[in-house]
Amino acid sequence: MVIDYTLDLRGEPCPFPVIYSLEALKDMKKGEILQVIADCPASFKNVPEEVLKHGYTLASEPYKQGQDLYFLIRA
């Protein structure tokens, strides 16, 4: 899988990972992949819920690596 864009949002408190992810997805072409890296614990639930609610899909299940949370979202 090719990642087209990466948003490194470590250090950003919630709800900013959701807000910035949705902003980035608006400017992407259909089918492109956005990787989001966050460390706000609430993001693990909030980011997937909100991107799905706005019509995007997850390219893979979210995963944790240490304190970092990774999301791959298909525009």
DABELDA-V988275 format. One record per residue. N is the residue number from 1. RES is the residue in one letter. PHI is phi in radians with two decimals (none if undefined). OMEGA is omega in degrees with one decimal (none if undefined). Layout:
n = {N,N}
res = {RES,RES}
phi = {PHI,PHI}
omega = {OMEGA,OMEGA}
//
This chain:
n = {1,2,3,4,5,6,7,8,9,10,11,12,13,14,15,16,17,18,19,20,21,22,23,24,25,26,27,28,29,30,31,32,33,34,35,36,37,38,39,40,41,42,43,44,45,46,47,48,49,50,51,52,53,54,55,56,57,58,59,60,61,62,63,64,65,66,67,68,69,70,71,72,73,74,75}
res = {M,V,I,D,Y,T,L,D,L,R,G,E,P,C,P,F,P,V,I,Y,S,L,E,A,L,K,D,M,K,K,G,E,I,L,Q,V,I,A,D,C,P,A,S,F,K,N,V,P,E,E,V,L,K,H,G,Y,T,L,A,S,E,P,Y,K,Q,G,Q,D,L,Y,F,L,I,R,A}
phi = {none,-1.68,-1.59,-1.47,-2.50,-2.21,-1.94,-1.70,-1.90,-1.08,1.64,-1.53,-1.32,-1.16,-1.70,-1.07,-1.01,-1.19,-1.06,-1.18,-1.12,-1.12,-1.10,-1.14,-1.10,-1.04,-1.61,-1.66,-1.42,-0.97,1.66,-1.21,-1.91,-1.89,-1.72,-2.03,-2.04,-2.40,-2.32,-1.37,-0.94,-1.16,-1.09,-1.05,-1.70,-1.23,-1.08,-1.03,-1.03,-1.25,-1.17,-1.15,-1.08,-1.64,1.63,-1.66,-2.18,-1.54,-1.38,-2.79,-1.20,-1.05,-2.49,-1.91,-2.39,1.17,-1.60,-1.47,-1.97,-2.07,-2.29,-2.06,-2.09,-1.67,-1.25}
omega = {179.5,176.5,-177.0,-178.8,175.8,172.6,176.5,-175.3,176.9,-178.1,178.2,178.6,174.6,14.5,-173.2,176.5,177.4,-177.2,-177.5,178.5,-180.0,177.8,-179.1,-177.9,179.4,-176.1,-176.8,177.0,178.8,178.8,178.1,-177.2,174.9,172.4,177.6,175.7,-178.7,175.8,175.0,-174.7,-179.2,179.9,-176.1,177.7,-171.5,-177.1,179.2,-179.5,-175.4,-179.7,176.6,179.5,-178.6,171.8,177.5,179.7,175.7,179.0,174.2,178.5,175.2,177.6,-179.9,173.1,-171.2,178.1,-177.4,178.7,-177.4,178.4,172.8,-171.9,178.4,179.8,none}
//
